[in-house]
Amino acid sequence: MRPIGYVGVILIVAGAIILAMGGMSYTKDKNQVDLGPLHVAAVEKGFVPPAYGLAAVVVGVALLFAGKRRRA
């Protein structure tokens, strides 16, 4: 299998996990300021919808087949 096939497998697994969980939430620290004993941080919350998981599975399957295909 070509390396592109391995990327396809990783996308299939990641997409299946997102689909099984019904989406995935994440938190990202944006800005942090330390002023002596004072600590100020801005946090961004986001959500990965299940549609992105489905898209990852579809692209992963396409890459998997592209990695197995041989040129004549």
N, CA, C and O atoms as a Tripos MOL2 file, in Angstrom:
@<TRIPOS>MOLECULE
protein
  288   287    72     0     0
PROTEIN
NO_CHARGES

@<TRIPOS>ATOM
      1 N           0.8400   -1.1670    0.0000 N.3       1 MET1
      2 CA          0.0000    0.0000    0.0000 C.3       1 MET1
      3 C           0.8950    1.2430    0.0000 C.2       1 MET1
      4 O           1.9000    1.2940    0.7080 O.2       1 MET1
      5 N           0.5210    2.2280   -0.7910 N.am      2 ARG2
      6 CA          1.2650    3.4760   -0.8630 C.3       2 ARG2
      7 C           0.9820    4.3260    0.3740 C.2       2 ARG2
      8 O           0.0080    4.0800    1.0860 O.2       2 ARG2
      9 N           1.8180    5.3140    0.6310 N.am      3 PRO3
     10 CA          1.5990    6.1870    1.7930 C.3       3 PRO3
     11 C           0.2400    6.8960    1.7590 C.2       3 PRO3
     12 O          -0.3320    7.1870    2.8100 O.2       3 PRO3
     13 N          -0.2700    7.1700    0.5740 N.am      4 ILE4
     14 CA         -1.5760    7.8210    0.4690 C.3       4 ILE4
     15 C          -2.6790    6.8990    1.0050 C.2       4 ILE4
     16 O          -3.7040    7.3730    1.4960 O.2       4 ILE4
     17 N          -2.4680    5.6150    0.9090 N.am      5 GLY5
     18 CA         -3.4190    4.6540    1.4680 C.3       5 GLY5
     19 C          -3.4420    4.6990    2.9890 C.2       5 GLY5
     20 O          -4.4970    4.5490    3.6040 O.2       5 GLY5
     21 N          -2.2780    4.9070    3.5920 N.am      6 TYR6
     22 CA         -2.2120    5.0290    5.0520 C.3       6 TYR6
     23 C          -2.9320    6.2930    5.5310 C.2       6 TYR6
     24 O          -3.6050    6.2810    6.5620 O.2       6 TYR6
     25 N          -2.7850    7.3680    4.7790 N.am      7 VAL7
     26 CA         -3.5070    8.6030    5.1160 C.3       7 VAL7
     27 C          -5.0100    8.3510    5.0240 C.2       7 VAL7
     28 O          -5.7790    8.8590    5.8410 O.2       7 VAL7
     29 N          -5.4250    7.5710    4.0350 N.am      8 GLY8
     30 CA         -6.8310    7.2230    3.8960 C.3       8 GLY8
     31 C          -7.3470    6.4420    5.0900 C.2       8 GLY8
     32 O          -8.4550    6.6950    5.5620 O.2       8 GLY8
     33 N          -6.5660    5.5030    5.5820 N.am      9 VAL9
     34 CA         -6.9680    4.7170    6.7490 C.3       9 VAL9
     35 C          -7.0990    5.6140    7.9760 C.2       9 VAL9
     36 O          -8.0410    5.4650    8.7540 O.2       9 VAL9
     37 N          -6.1630    6.5440    8.1550 N.am     10 ILE10
     38 CA         -6.2210    7.4660    9.2930 C.3      10 ILE10
     39 C          -7.4700    8.3360    9.2070 C.2      10 ILE10
     40 O          -8.1310    8.5690   10.2190 O.2      10 ILE10
     41 N          -7.8010    8.8190    8.0050 N.am     11 LEU11
     42 CA         -9.0120    9.6250    7.8450 C.3      11 LEU11
     43 C         -10.2730    8.8210    8.1170 C.2      11 LEU11
     44 O         -11.2240    9.3400    8.7040 O.2      11 LEU11
     45 N         -10.2930    7.5700    7.7010 N.am     12 ILE12
     46 CA        -11.4600    6.7210    7.9600 C.3      12 ILE12
     47 C         -11.6520    6.5200    9.4550 C.2      12 ILE12
     48 O         -12.7710    6.6250    9.9580 O.2      12 ILE12
     49 N         -10.5760    6.2350   10.1630 N.am     13 VAL13
     50 CA        -10.6730    6.0150   11.6160 C.3      13 VAL13
     51 C         -11.1110    7.2980   12.3260 C.2      13 VAL13
     52 O         -11.9980    7.2610   13.1790 O.2      13 VAL13
     53 N         -10.4930    8.4310   11.9780 N.am     14 ALA14
     54 CA        -10.8530    9.7010   12.6200 C.3      14 ALA14
     55 C         -12.2950   10.0750   12.3140 C.2      14 ALA14
     56 O         -13.0180   10.5310   13.2000 O.2      14 ALA14
     57 N         -12.7160    9.8890   11.0790 N.am     15 GLY15
     58 CA        -14.0980   10.1930   10.7060 C.3      15 GLY15
     59 C         -15.0870    9.3000   11.4130 C.2      15 GLY15
     60 O         -16.1550    9.7580   11.8180 O.2      15 GLY15
     61 N         -14.7520    8.0290   11.5710 N.am     16 ALA16
     62 CA        -15.6390    7.1020   12.2770 C.3      16 ALA16
     63 C         -15.7680    7.4830   13.7490 C.2      16 ALA16
     64 O         -16.8480    7.3590   14.3270 O.2      16 ALA16
     65 N         -14.6920    7.9380   14.3520 N.am     17 ILE17
     66 CA        -14.7460    8.3680   15.7570 C.3      17 ILE17
     67 C         -15.6430    9.5910   15.8980 C.2      17 ILE17
     68 O         -16.4560    9.6580   16.8210 O.2      17 ILE17
     69 N         -15.5050   10.5570   14.9930 N.am     18 ILE18
     70 CA        -16.3450   11.7530   15.0470 C.3      18 ILE18
     71 C         -17.8060   11.3870   14.8300 C.2      18 ILE18
     72 O         -18.6820   11.9260   15.5060 O.2      18 ILE18
     73 N         -18.0810   10.4860   13.9050 N.am     19 LEU19
     74 CA        -19.4660   10.0530   13.6760 C.3      19 LEU19
     75 C         -20.0290    9.3150   14.8780 C.2      19 LEU19
     76 O         -21.1840    9.5280   15.2450 O.2      19 LEU19
     77 N         -19.2420    8.4590   15.4930 N.am     20 ALA20
     78 CA        -19.7120    7.6800   16.6380 C.3      20 ALA20
     79 C         -20.0140    8.5840   17.8380 C.2      20 ALA20
     80 O         -20.9190    8.2970   18.6220 O.2      20 ALA20
     81 N         -19.2580    9.6680   17.9760 N.am     21 MET21
     82 CA        -19.4550   10.5730   19.1010 C.3      21 MET21
     83 C         -20.5400   11.6140   18.8200 C.2      21 MET21
     84 O         -20.9140   12.3670   19.7190 O.2      21 MET21
     85 N         -21.0440   11.6680   17.6020 N.am     22 GLY22
     86 CA        -22.0490   12.6620   17.2610 C.3      22 GLY22
     87 C         -21.4610   14.0590   17.1710 C.2      22 GLY22
     88 O         -22.1440   15.0430   17.4560 O.2      22 GLY22
     89 N         -20.2280   14.1480   16.7850 N.am     23 GLY23
     90 CA        -19.5150   15.4190   16.7370 C.3      23 GLY23
     91 C         -18.4650   15.4480   17.8330 C.2      23 GLY23
     92 O         -18.3910   14.5430   18.6630 O.2      23 GLY23
     93 N         -17.6570   16.4960   17.8270 N.am     24 MET24
     94 CA        -16.5860   16.5710   18.8110 C.3      24 MET24
     95 C         -16.3730   18.0240   19.2060 C.2      24 MET24
     96 O         -16.2360   18.8930   18.3440 O.2      24 MET24
     97 N         -16.3450   18.2900   20.5070 N.am     25 SER25
     98 CA        -16.0700   19.6260   21.0170 C.3      25 SER25
     99 C         -14.5750   19.7760   21.2670 C.2      25 SER25
    100 O         -13.8800   18.8060   21.5690 O.2      25 SER25
    101 N         -14.0950   21.0030   21.1360 N.am     26 TYR26
    102 CA        -12.7010   21.2710   21.4650 C.3      26 TYR26
    103 C         -12.5890   22.6560   22.0930 C.2      26 TYR26
    104 O         -13.4460   23.5160   21.8910 O.2      26 TYR26
    105 N         -11.5330   22.8530   22.8470 N.am     27 THR27
    106 CA        -11.2400   24.1230   23.4930 C.3      27 THR27
    107 C          -9.8310   24.5380   23.0970 C.2      27 THR27
    108 O          -8.9030   23.7290   23.1050 O.2      27 THR27
    109 N          -9.6870   25.8050   22.7510 N.am     28 LYS28
    110 CA         -8.4010   26.3070   22.2810 C.3      28 LYS28
    111 C          -8.0570   27.5770   23.0690 C.2      28 LYS28
    112 O          -8.8470   28.5210   23.1030 O.2      28 LYS28
    113 N          -6.8900   27.5980   23.6950 N.am     29 ASP29
    114 CA         -6.4140   28.7950   24.3830 C.3      29 ASP29
    115 C          -5.8880   29.7630   23.3410 C.2      29 ASP29
    116 O          -5.0180   29.4120   22.5440 O.2      29 ASP29
    117 N          -6.4070   30.9710   23.3440 N.am     30 LYS30
    118 CA         -5.9890   31.9490   22.3440 C.3      30 LYS30
    119 C          -4.8990   32.8700   22.8680 C.2      30 LYS30
    120 O          -3.7720   32.8360   22.3740 O.2      30 LYS30
    121 N          -5.2130   33.6790   23.8470 N.am     31 ASN31
    122 CA         -4.2480   34.6610   24.3540 C.3      31 ASN31
    123 C          -4.0680   34.4590   25.8470 C.2      31 ASN31
    124 O          -5.0370   34.2770   26.5830 O.2      31 ASN31
    125 N          -2.8380   34.4920   26.2780 N.am     32 GLN32
    126 CA         -2.5540   34.3860   27.7050 C.3      32 GLN32
    127 C          -1.6350   35.5340   28.0910 C.2      32 GLN32
    128 O          -0.6330   35.8070   27.4300 O.2      32 GLN32
    129 N          -2.0060   36.1990   29.1830 N.am     33 VAL33
    130 CA         -1.2060   37.3020   29.6880 C.3      33 VAL33
    131 C          -0.9520   37.0620   31.1640 C.2      33 VAL33
    132 O          -1.8910   36.8280   31.9260 O.2      33 VAL33
    133 N           0.2920   37.1170   31.5720 N.am     34 ASP34
    134 CA          0.6560   37.0030   32.9770 C.3      34 ASP34
    135 C           1.1970   38.3560   33.4340 C.2      34 ASP34
    136 O           2.2380   38.8140   32.9640 O.2      34 ASP34
    137 N           0.4790   38.9790   34.3490 N.am     35 LEU35
    138 CA          0.9080   40.2470   34.9280 C.3      35 LEU35
    139 C           1.1320   40.0330   36.4090 C.2      35 LEU35
    140 O           0.2520   40.3030   37.2260 O.2      35 LEU35
    141 N           2.2900   39.5550   36.7440 N.am     36 GLY36
    142 CA          2.5860   39.2430   38.1370 C.3      36 GLY36
    143 C           1.6840   38.1090   38.6180 C.2      36 GLY36
    144 O           1.6730   37.0310   38.0240 O.2      36 GLY36
    145 N           0.9240   38.3460   39.6970 N.am     37 PRO37
    146 CA          0.0360   37.2940   40.2040 C.3      37 PRO37
    147 C          -1.2590   37.1640   39.4010 C.2      37 PRO37
    148 O          -2.0340   36.2350   39.6270 O.2      37 PRO37
    149 N          -1.4990   38.0810   38.4720 N.am     38 LEU38
    150 CA         -2.7330   38.0700   37.6710 C.3      38 LEU38
    151 C          -2.5140   37.2740   36.3910 C.2      38 LEU38
    152 O          -1.5440   37.4970   35.6670 O.2      38 LEU38
    153 N          -3.4210   36.3510   36.1230 N.am     39 HIS39
    154 CA         -3.3450   35.5090   34.9250 C.3      39 HIS39
    155 C          -4.6350   35.6890   34.1360 C.2      39 HIS39
    156 O          -5.7190   35.3840   34.6350 O.2      39 HIS39
    157 N          -4.5210   36.1840   32.9010 N.am     40 VAL40
    158 CA         -5.6830   36.4230   32.0510 C.3      40 VAL40
    159 C          -5.5480   35.5490   30.8070 C.2      40 VAL40
    160 O          -4.5070   35.5480   30.1510 O.2      40 VAL40
    161 N          -6.6110   34.8040   30.4860 N.am     41 ALA41
    162 CA         -6.5860   33.9320   29.3070 C.3      41 ALA41
    163 C          -7.9170   34.0150   28.5780 C.2      41 ALA41
    164 O          -8.9760   34.1050   29.1990 O.2      41 ALA41
    165 N          -7.8500   33.9850   27.2630 N.am     42 ALA42
    166 CA         -9.0500   33.9270   26.4370 C.3      42 ALA42
    167 C          -9.1590   32.5070   25.8850 C.2      42 ALA42
    168 O          -8.1830   31.9480   25.3860 O.2      42 ALA42
    169 N         -10.3410   31.9400   25.9780 N.am     43 VAL43
    170 CA        -10.5620   30.5640   25.5330 C.3      43 VAL43
    171 C         -11.5920   30.5640   24.4170 C.2      43 VAL43
    172 O         -12.6310   31.2160   24.5190 O.2      43 VAL43
    173 N         -11.2990   29.8330   23.3580 N.am     44 GLU44
    174 CA        -12.2260   29.6810   22.2370 C.3      44 GLU44
    175 C         -12.7570   28.2560   22.2490 C.2      44 GLU44
    176 O         -11.9850   27.2980   22.2740 O.2      44 GLU44
    177 N         -14.0810   28.1210   22.2300 N.am     45 LYS45
    178 CA        -14.7010   26.7980   22.1880 C.3      45 LYS45
    179 C         -15.2650   26.5760   20.7970 C.2      45 LYS45
    180 O         -15.8250   27.4860   20.1850 O.2      45 LYS45
    181 N         -15.1100   25.3600   20.3090 N.am     46 GLY46
    182 CA        -15.5950   25.0280   18.9790 C.3      46 GLY46
    183 C         -16.2120   23.6470   18.9540 C.2      46 GLY46
    184 O         -16.1380   22.9010   19.9300 O.2      46 GLY46
    185 N         -16.8330   23.3070   17.8090 N.am     47 PHE47
    186 CA        -17.4940   22.0220   17.6450 C.3      47 PHE47
    187 C         -17.2660   21.5310   16.2210 C.2      47 PHE47
    188 O         -17.4510   22.2780   15.2610 O.2      47 PHE47
    189 N         -16.8660   20.2790   16.0930 N.am     48 VAL48
    190 CA        -16.7100   19.6340   14.7910 C.3      48 VAL48
    191 C         -17.9860   18.8350   14.5380 C.2      48 VAL48
    192 O         -18.2400   17.8520   15.2340 O.2      48 VAL48
    193 N         -18.7980   19.2400   13.5470 N.am     49 PRO49
    194 CA        -20.0640   18.5470   13.3130 C.3      49 PRO49
    195 C         -19.8600   17.1530   12.7040 C.2      49 PRO49
    196 O         -18.8250   16.8810   12.0970 O.2      49 PRO49
    197 N         -20.8540   16.2760   12.8730 N.am     50 PRO50
    198 CA        -20.7460   14.9220   12.3110 C.3      50 PRO50
    199 C         -20.5920   14.9090   10.7910 C.2      50 PRO50
    200 O         -20.0500   13.9520   10.2380 O.2      50 PRO50
    201 N         -21.0580   15.9490   10.1120 N.am     51 ALA51
    202 CA        -20.9140   16.0010    8.6540 C.3      51 ALA51
    203 C         -19.4390   15.9990    8.2480 C.2      51 ALA51
    204 O         -19.0860   15.4370    7.2110 O.2      51 ALA51
    205 N         -18.5740   16.6230    9.0540 N.am     52 TYR52
    206 CA        -17.1470   16.5940    8.7720 C.3      52 TYR52
    207 C         -16.5840   15.1930    8.9510 C.2      52 TYR52
    208 O         -15.6670   14.7970    8.2320 O.2      52 TYR52
    209 N         -17.1200   14.4480    9.8950 N.am     53 GLY53
    210 CA        -16.7100   13.0610   10.0850 C.3      53 GLY53
    211 C         -17.0740   12.2140    8.8810 C.2      53 GLY53
    212 O         -16.2860   11.3830    8.4300 O.2      53 GLY53
    213 N         -18.2820   12.4340    8.3640 N.am     54 LEU54
    214 CA        -18.7190   11.7090    7.1740 C.3      54 LEU54
    215 C         -17.8470   12.0670    5.9740 C.2      54 LEU54
    216 O         -17.4750   11.1970    5.1870 O.2      54 LEU54
    217 N         -17.5220   13.3530    5.8390 N.am     55 ALA55
    218 CA        -16.6520   13.7750    4.7380 C.3      55 ALA55
    219 C         -15.2670   13.1470    4.8610 C.2      55 ALA55
    220 O         -14.6710   12.7610    3.8560 O.2      55 ALA55
    221 N         -14.7520   13.0400    6.0820 N.am     56 ALA56
    222 CA        -13.4400   12.4190    6.2880 C.3      56 ALA56
    223 C         -13.4640   10.9490    5.9000 C.2      56 ALA56
    224 O         -12.5010   10.4450    5.3230 O.2      56 ALA56
    225 N         -14.5540   10.2560    6.2100 N.am     57 VAL57
    226 CA        -14.6730    8.8350    5.8390 C.3      57 VAL57
    227 C         -14.7060    8.6940    4.3200 C.2      57 VAL57
    228 O         -14.0390    7.8200    3.7660 O.2      57 VAL57
    229 N         -15.4740    9.5440    3.6440 N.am     58 VAL58
    230 CA        -15.5860    9.4630    2.1810 C.3      58 VAL58
    231 C         -14.2350    9.7410    1.5200 C.2      58 VAL58
    232 O         -13.8230    9.0140    0.6160 O.2      58 VAL58
    233 N         -13.5490   10.7920    1.9710 N.am     59 VAL59
    234 CA        -12.2350   11.1100    1.4050 C.3      59 VAL59
    235 C         -11.2330   10.0050    1.7340 C.2      59 VAL59
    236 O         -10.3960    9.6630    0.8990 O.2      59 VAL59
    237 N         -11.3080    9.4460    2.9360 N.am     60 GLY60
    238 CA        -10.4160    8.3560    3.3190 C.3      60 GLY60
    239 C         -10.5920    7.1290    2.4460 C.2      60 GLY60
    240 O          -9.6110    6.5000    2.0500 O.2      60 GLY60
    241 N         -11.8450    6.7820    2.1400 N.am     61 VAL61
    242 CA        -12.1020    5.6270    1.2650 C.3      61 VAL61
    243 C         -11.5460    5.8940   -0.1300 C.2      61 VAL61
    244 O         -10.9560    5.0090   -0.7500 O.2      61 VAL61
    245 N         -11.7360    7.1240   -0.6240 N.am     62 ALA62
    246 CA        -11.2120    7.4660   -1.9500 C.3      62 ALA62
    247 C          -9.6870    7.3710   -1.9680 C.2      62 ALA62
    248 O          -9.1110    6.8610   -2.9290 O.2      62 ALA62
    249 N          -9.0290    7.8580   -0.9160 N.am     63 LEU63
    250 CA         -7.5650    7.7740   -0.8550 C.3      63 LEU63
    251 C          -7.0880    6.3370   -0.7060 C.2      63 LEU63
    252 O          -6.0470    5.9620   -1.2450 O.2      63 LEU63
    253 N          -7.8500    5.5390    0.0240 N.am     64 LEU64
    254 CA         -7.4890    4.1300    0.1880 C.3      64 LEU64
    255 C          -7.5180    3.3990   -1.1480 C.2      64 LEU64
    256 O          -6.6150    2.6220   -1.4580 O.2      64 LEU64
    257 N          -8.5530    3.6500   -1.9330 N.am     65 PHE65
    258 CA         -8.6170    3.0170   -3.2550 C.3      65 PHE65
    259 C          -7.5650    3.5710   -4.1880 C.2      65 PHE65
    260 O          -7.0330    2.8400   -5.0240 O.2      65 PHE65
    261 N          -7.2510    4.8610   -4.0620 N.am     66 ALA66
    262 CA         -6.2060    5.4470   -4.9040 C.3      66 ALA66
    263 C          -4.8380    4.8640   -4.5430 C.2      66 ALA66
    264 O          -3.9790    4.7120   -5.4120 O.2      66 ALA66
    265 N          -4.6350    4.5370   -3.2570 N.am     67 GLY67
    266 CA         -3.3650    3.9620   -2.8440 C.3      67 GLY67
    267 C          -3.1850    2.5210   -3.2870 C.2      67 GLY67
    268 O          -2.0540    2.0650   -3.4530 O.2      67 GLY67
    269 N          -4.2890    1.7890   -3.4830 N.am     68 LYS68
    270 CA         -4.1950    0.3930   -3.9250 C.3      68 LYS68
    271 C          -4.1360    0.2620   -5.4440 C.2      68 LYS68
    272 O          -3.6860   -0.7540   -5.9720 O.2      68 LYS68
    273 N          -4.5900    1.2900   -6.1330 N.am     69 ARG69
    274 CA         -4.6530    1.2310   -7.5910 C.3      69 ARG69
    275 C          -3.2550    1.2960   -8.1950 C.2      69 ARG69
    276 O          -2.4220    2.0980   -7.7710 O.2      69 ARG69
    277 N          -3.0110    0.4600   -9.1720 N.am     70 ARG70
    278 CA         -1.6990    0.4310   -9.8330 C.3      70 ARG70
    279 C          -1.8490    0.9920  -11.2310 C.2      70 ARG70
    280 O          -2.8940    0.8720  -11.8710 O.2      70 ARG70
    281 N          -0.7730    1.6070  -11.6780 N.am     71 ARG71
    282 CA         -0.7790    2.1290  -13.0510 C.3      71 ARG71
    283 C          -0.2860    1.0440  -13.9930 C.2      71 ARG71
    284 O           0.6260    0.2810  -13.6740 O.2      71 ARG71
    285 N          -0.8980    0.9980  -15.1340 N.am     72 ALA72
    286 CA         -0.5120   -0.0250  -16.1150 C.3      72 ALA72
    287 C           0.5340    0.4530  -17.0690 C.2      72 ALA72
    288 O           0.9560   -0.2980  -17.9490 O.2      72 ALA72
@<TRIPOS>BOND
     1     1     2 1
     2     2     3 1
     3     3     4 2
     4     3     5 am
     5     5     6 1
     6     6     7 1
     7     7     8 2
     8     7     9 am
     9     9    10 1
    10    10    11 1
    11    11    12 2
    12    11    13 am
    13    13    14 1
    14    14    15 1
    15    15    16 2
    16    15    17 am
    17    17    18 1
    18    18    19 1
    19    19    20 2
    20    19    21 am
    21    21    22 1
    22    22    23 1
    23    23    24 2
    24    23    25 am
    25    25    26 1
    26    26    27 1
    27    27    28 2
    28    27    29 am
    29    29    30 1
    30    30    31 1
    31    31    32 2
    32    31    33 am
    33    33    34 1
    34    34    35 1
    35    35    36 2
    36    35    37 am
    37    37    38 1
    38    38    39 1
    39    39    40 2
    40    39    41 am
    41    41    42 1
    42    42    43 1
    43    43    44 2
    44    43    45 am
    45    45    46 1
    46    46    47 1
    47    47    48 2
    48    47    49 am
    49    49    50 1
    50    50    51 1
    51    51    52 2
    52    51    53 am
    53    53    54 1
    54    54    55 1
    55    55    56 2
    56    55    57 am
    57    57    58 1
    58    58    59 1
    59    59    60 2
    60    59    61 am
    61    61    62 1
    62    62    63 1
    63    63    64 2
    64    63    65 am
    65    65    66 1
    66    66    67 1
    67    67    68 2
    68    67    69 am
    69    69    70 1
    70    70    71 1
    71    71    72 2
    72    71    73 am
    73    73    74 1
    74    74    75 1
    75    75    76 2
    76    75    77 am
    77    77    78 1
    78    78    79 1
    79    79    80 2
    80    79    81 am
    81    81    82 1
    82    82    83 1
    83    83    84 2
    84    83    85 am
    85    85    86 1
    86    86    87 1
    87    87    88 2
    88    87    89 am
    89    89    90 1
    90    90    91 1
    91    91    92 2
    92    91    93 am
    93    93    94 1
    94    94    95 1
    95    95    96 2
    96    95    97 am
    97    97    98 1
    98    98    99 1
    99    99   100 2
   100    99   101 am
   101   101   102 1
   102   102   103 1
   103   103   104 2
   104   103   105 am
   105   105   106 1
   106   106   107 1
   107   107   108 2
   108   107   109 am
   109   109   110 1
   110   110   111 1
   111   111   112 2
   112   111   113 am
   113   113   114 1
   114   114   115 1
   115   115   116 2
   116   115   117 am
   117   117   118 1
   118   118   119 1
   119   119   120 2
   120   119   121 am
   121   121   122 1
   122   122   123 1
   123   123   124 2
   124   123   125 am
   125   125   126 1
   126   126   127 1
   127   127   128 2
   128   127   129 am
   129   129   130 1
   130   130   131 1
   131   131   132 2
   132   131   133 am
   133   133   134 1
   134   134   135 1
   135   135   136 2
   136   135   137 am
   137   137   138 1
   138   138   139 1
   139   139   140 2
   140   139   141 am
   141   141   142 1
   142   142   143 1
   143   143   144 2
   144   143   145 am
   145   145   146 1
   146   146   147 1
   147   147   148 2
   148   147   149 am
   149   149   150 1
   150   150   151 1
   151   151   152 2
   152   151   153 am
   153   153   154 1
   154   154   155 1
   155   155   156 2
   156   155   157 am
   157   157   158 1
   158   158   159 1
   159   159   160 2
   160   159   161 am
   161   161   162 1
   162   162   163 1
   163   163   164 2
   164   163   165 am
   165   165   166 1
   166   166   167 1
   167   167   168 2
   168   167   169 am
   169   169   170 1
   170   170   171 1
   171   171   172 2
   172   171   173 am
   173   173   174 1
   174   174   175 1
   175   175   176 2
   176   175   177 am
   177   177   178 1
   178   178   179 1
   179   179   180 2
   180   179   181 am
   181   181   182 1
   182   182   183 1
   183   183   184 2
   184   183   185 am
   185   185   186 1
   186   186   187 1
   187   187   188 2
   188   187   189 am
   189   189   190 1
   190   190   191 1
   191   191   192 2
   192   191   193 am
   193   193   194 1
   194   194   195 1
   195   195   196 2
   196   195   197 am
   197   197   198 1
   198   198   199 1
   199   199   200 2
   200   199   201 am
   201   201   202 1
   202   202   203 1
   203   203   204 2
   204   203   205 am
   205   205   206 1
   206   206   207 1
   207   207   208 2
   208   207   209 am
   209   209   210 1
   210   210   211 1
   211   211   212 2
   212   211   213 am
   213   213   214 1
   214   214   215 1
   215   215   216 2
   216   215   217 am
   217   217   218 1
   218   218   219 1
   219   219   220 2
   220   219   221 am
   221   221   222 1
   222   222   223 1
   223   223   224 2
   224   223   225 am
   225   225   226 1
   226   226   227 1
   227   227   228 2
   228   227   229 am
   229   229   230 1
   230   230   231 1
   231   231   232 2
   232   231   233 am
   233   233   234 1
   234   234   235 1
   235   235   236 2
   236   235   237 am
   237   237   238 1
   238   238   239 1
   239   239   240 2
   240   239   241 am
   241   241   242 1
   242   242   243 1
   243   243   244 2
   244   243   245 am
   245   245   246 1
   246   246   247 1
   247   247   248 2
   248   247   249 am
   249   249   250 1
   250   250   251 1
   251   251   252 2
   252   251   253 am
   253   253   254 1
   254   254   255 1
   255   255   256 2
   256   255   257 am
   257   257   258 1
   258   258   259 1
   259   259   260 2
   260   259   261 am
   261   261   262 1
   262   262   263 1
   263   263   264 2
   264   263   265 am
   265   265   266 1
   266   266   267 1
   267   267   268 2
   268   267   269 am
   269   269   270 1
   270   270   271 1
   271   271   272 2
   272   271   273 am
   273   273   274 1
   274   274   275 1
   275   275   276 2
   276   275   277 am
   277   277   278 1
   278   278   279 1
   279   279   280 2
   280   279   281 am
   281   281   282 1
   282   282   283 1
   283   283   284 2
   284   283   285 am
   285   285   286 1
   286   286   287 1
   287   287   288 2
@<TRIPOS>SUBSTRUCTURE
     1 MET1         2 RESIDUE 1 A MET
     2 ARG2         6 RESIDUE 1 A ARG
     3 PRO3        10 RESIDUE 1 A PRO
     4 ILE4        14 RESIDUE 1 A ILE
     5 GLY5        18 RESIDUE 1 A GLY
     6 TYR6        22 RESIDUE 1 A TYR
     7 VAL7        26 RESIDUE 1 A VAL
     8 GLY8        30 RESIDUE 1 A GLY
     9 VAL9        34 RESIDUE 1 A VAL
    10 ILE10       38 RESIDUE 1 A ILE
    11 LEU11       42 RESIDUE 1 A LEU
    12 ILE12       46 RESIDUE 1 A ILE
    13 VAL13       50 RESIDUE 1 A VAL
    14 ALA14       54 RESIDUE 1 A ALA
    15 GLY15       58 RESIDUE 1 A GLY
    16 ALA16       62 RESIDUE 1 A ALA
    17 ILE17       66 RESIDUE 1 A ILE
    18 ILE18       70 RESIDUE 1 A ILE
    19 LEU19       74 RESIDUE 1 A LEU
    20 ALA20       78 RESIDUE 1 A ALA
    21 MET21       82 RESIDUE 1 A MET
    22 GLY22       86 RESIDUE 1 A GLY
    23 GLY23       90 RESIDUE 1 A GLY
    24 MET24       94 RESIDUE 1 A MET
    25 SER25       98 RESIDUE 1 A SER
    26 TYR26      102 RESIDUE 1 A TYR
    27 THR27      106 RESIDUE 1 A THR
    28 LYS28      110 RESIDUE 1 A LYS
    29 ASP29      114 RESIDUE 1 A ASP
    30 LYS30      118 RESIDUE 1 A LYS
    31 ASN31      122 RESIDUE 1 A ASN
    32 GLN32      126 RESIDUE 1 A GLN
    33 VAL33      130 RESIDUE 1 A VAL
    34 ASP34      134 RESIDUE 1 A ASP
    35 LEU35      138 RESIDUE 1 A LEU
    36 GLY36      142 RESIDUE 1 A GLY
    37 PRO37      146 RESIDUE 1 A PRO
    38 LEU38      150 RESIDUE 1 A LEU
    39 HIS39      154 RESIDUE 1 A HIS
    40 VAL40      158 RESIDUE 1 A VAL
    41 ALA41      162 RESIDUE 1 A ALA
    42 ALA42      166 RESIDUE 1 A ALA
    43 VAL43      170 RESIDUE 1 A VAL
    44 GLU44      174 RESIDUE 1 A GLU
    45 LYS45      178 RESIDUE 1 A LYS
    46 GLY46      182 RESIDUE 1 A GLY
    47 PHE47      186 RESIDUE 1 A PHE
    48 VAL48      190 RESIDUE 1 A VAL
    49 PRO49      194 RESIDUE 1 A PRO
    50 PRO50      198 RESIDUE 1 A PRO
    51 ALA51      202 RESIDUE 1 A ALA
    52 TYR52      206 RESIDUE 1 A TYR
    53 GLY53      210 RESIDUE 1 A GLY
    54 LEU54      214 RESIDUE 1 A LEU
    55 ALA55      218 RESIDUE 1 A ALA
    56 ALA56      222 RESIDUE 1 A ALA
    57 VAL57      226 RESIDUE 1 A VAL
    58 VAL58      230 RESIDUE 1 A VAL
    59 VAL59      234 RESIDUE 1 A VAL
    60 GLY60      238 RESIDUE 1 A GLY
    61 VAL61      242 RESIDUE 1 A VAL
    62 ALA62      246 RESIDUE 1 A ALA
    63 LEU63      250 RESIDUE 1 A LEU
    64 LEU64      254 RESIDUE 1 A LEU
    65 PHE65      258 RESIDUE 1 A PHE
    66 ALA66      262 RESIDUE 1 A ALA
    67 GLY67      266 RESIDUE 1 A GLY
    68 LYS68      270 RESIDUE 1 A LYS
    69 ARG69      274 RESIDUE 1 A ARG
    70 ARG70      278 RESIDUE 1 A ARG
    71 ARG71      282 RESIDUE 1 A ARG
    72 ALA72      286 RESIDUE 1 A ALA
